[in-house]
Amino acid sequence: MGKKTYRNKKIDPAIIYNELVNVYSNKYYNLFMSSKKWKNLHKEEEDYIMRKFWADGTVSAFKILNEDKFGFSMIGFAPYAVEAFTMYDTPARVRLINERNVSFIPDKEMQVNKDVVLGYYQRNKKPVRLIVDWYVKRIANVEMVINTNVEVHKLPYLVGVTDNDISKAEDVVNKILNNELVIFADINDLNLVKVLINQAPFIIDKLYAYKTNLECELLNYLGIDSSNVDVDKAMNVDQVNANNSYINTNANSYLDELKKWCKDIKEVLGFDMDVENTQEQAQSIHQDMDHRESNMIPKNETGGTL
């Protein structure tokens, strides 16, 4: 009877990578979707608006005629295609895209800031997921390298022995694996155990720190406080405050764009709606100069400064 061969089922790295991308994409999608609280809108309208900002970066608001017939608010939201631009390269006329073939979305060219009001989440007018996807792909790549490093360090010891010396080698190896502090063996048996040393460096800690920094950068870009993430503890007060200022700047920038949209909707369409951030501003850390300097300036054994 021939020897049995055992082969591990090969897992396609592309599948693992795509799963990681999917996990992190959903993670940040959920954080983004819960970052704003809208007023005077139905839950379905809130979700739709945020989904469009995530995927398209923009959405239009228009007035629904005969709203009593449909039993919901007089405001509607839809994606659009630009039909004409102004001399300053901003949309002048658009046509609404009727994704679900509903009867109350006008099928005609509409004048911007007269028949329809266009809203953007970012000043660059780009989809939010454009930035998120870039970070998510890098984070997934780092996770792949971490997994590889873990697997490398799971490789078993390779012990070279002859058939006659297997039992002696097993005895020595079992004692080692049983954490015995002192192992007695015949001096001639020491040469039986030859271990192939794994030369791969252990870099999981550095990779994890890099992945954490990427996640913090992404959260900060989204205007979400990253203080609950395990960041570098070596950051001083000024660095923490600068980071918090960046978070607040981004959060306020997005909010200003949305509030401007709400204001235009009120003036053009007569519908009163508003929006707020769901989380508080990242707070600055205050520390007196003497205490800060005492933490940053090295001291000698007597307590004086070097």
Secondary structure as the mmCIF struct_conf table of DSSP 4:
data_model
#
loop_
_struct_conf.conf_type_id
_struct_conf.id
_struct_conf.beg_label_comp_id
_struct_conf.beg_label_asym_id
_struct_conf.beg_label_seq_id
_struct_conf.end_label_comp_id
_struct_conf.end_label_asym_id
_struct_conf.end_label_seq_id
HELX_LH_PP_P HELX_LH_PP_P1 GLY A 2 LYS A 4
HELX_LH_PP_P HELX_LH_PP_P2 ASN A 8 ASP A 12
HELX_RH_AL_P HELX_RH_AL_P1 PRO A 13 MET A 33
TURN_TY1_P TURN_TY1_P1 SER A 34 SER A 34
BEND BEND1 SER A 35 SER A 35
STRN STRN1 LYS A 36 LYS A 39
BEND BEND2 ASN A 40 ASN A 40
HELX_RH_AL_P HELX_RH_AL_P2 LYS A 43 ALA A 55
TURN_TY1_P TURN_TY1_P2 ASP A 56 ASP A 56
BEND BEND3 GLY A 57 GLY A 57
STRN STRN2 THR A 58 LYS A 63
HELX_LH_PP_P HELX_LH_PP_P3 ILE A 64 ILE A 64
TURN_TY1_P TURN_TY1_P3 LEU A 65 ASN A 66
HELX_RH_AL_P HELX_RH_AL_P3 GLU A 67 PHE A 70
TURN_TY1_P TURN_TY1_P4 GLY A 71 GLY A 71
BEND BEND4 PHE A 72 PHE A 72
BEND BEND5 MET A 74 MET A 74
STRN STRN3 ILE A 75 ALA A 78
STRN STRN4 TYR A 80 PHE A 85
TURN_TY1_P TURN_TY1_P5 MET A 87 TYR A 88
BEND BEND6 ASP A 89 THR A 90
STRN STRN5 PRO A 91 LEU A 96
TURN_TY1_P TURN_TY1_P6 GLU A 99 ARG A 100
TURN_TY1_P TURN_TY1_P7 SER A 103 PHE A 104
BEND BEND7 ILE A 105 ILE A 105
BEND BEND8 LYS A 108 LYS A 108
STRN STRN6 GLU A 109 GLN A 111
STRN STRN7 VAL A 112 VAL A 112
TURN_TY1_P TURN_TY1_P8 ASN A 113 ASP A 115
STRN STRN8 VAL A 116 TYR A 120
BEND BEND9 TYR A 121 GLN A 122
TURN_TY1_P TURN_TY1_P9 ARG A 123 ASN A 124
HELX_RH_AL_P HELX_RH_AL_P4 VAL A 128 VAL A 152
TURN_TY1_P TURN_TY1_P10 HIS A 153 LYS A 154
HELX_LH_PP_P HELX_LH_PP_P4 LEU A 155 TYR A 157
STRN STRN9 VAL A 159 VAL A 159
HELX_RH_3T_P HELX_RH_3T_P1 ASP A 163 ASP A 165
HELX_RH_AL_P HELX_RH_AL_P5 ILE A 166 LEU A 177
TURN_TY1_P TURN_TY1_P11 ASN A 178 ASN A 179
BEND BEND10 LEU A 181 LEU A 181
HELX_RH_3T_P HELX_RH_3T_P2 ILE A 187 LEU A 192
STRN STRN10 VAL A 195 VAL A 195
HELX_RH_AL_P HELX_RH_AL_P6 ILE A 204 TYR A 221
TURN_TY1_P TURN_TY1_P12 LEU A 222 GLY A 223
TURN_TY1_P TURN_TY1_P13 SER A 227 ASN A 228
BEND BEND11 VAL A 229 VAL A 229
TURN_TY1_P TURN_TY1_P14 LYS A 233 ALA A 234
HELX_RH_AL_P HELX_RH_AL_P7 VAL A 237 LEU A 269
STRN STRN11 ASP A 274 ASN A 277
BEND BEND12 THR A 278 GLN A 279
HELX_LH_PP_P HELX_LH_PP_P5 GLU A 280 ILE A 285
HELX_RH_AL_P HELX_RH_AL_P8 MET A 289 MET A 296
BEND BEND13 ILE A 297 ILE A 297
STRN STRN12 LYS A 299 LYS A 299
TURN_TY1_P TURN_TY1_P15 GLU A 301 THR A 302
BEND BEND14 GLY A 303 GLY A 303
STRN STRN13 THR A 305 THR A 305
#
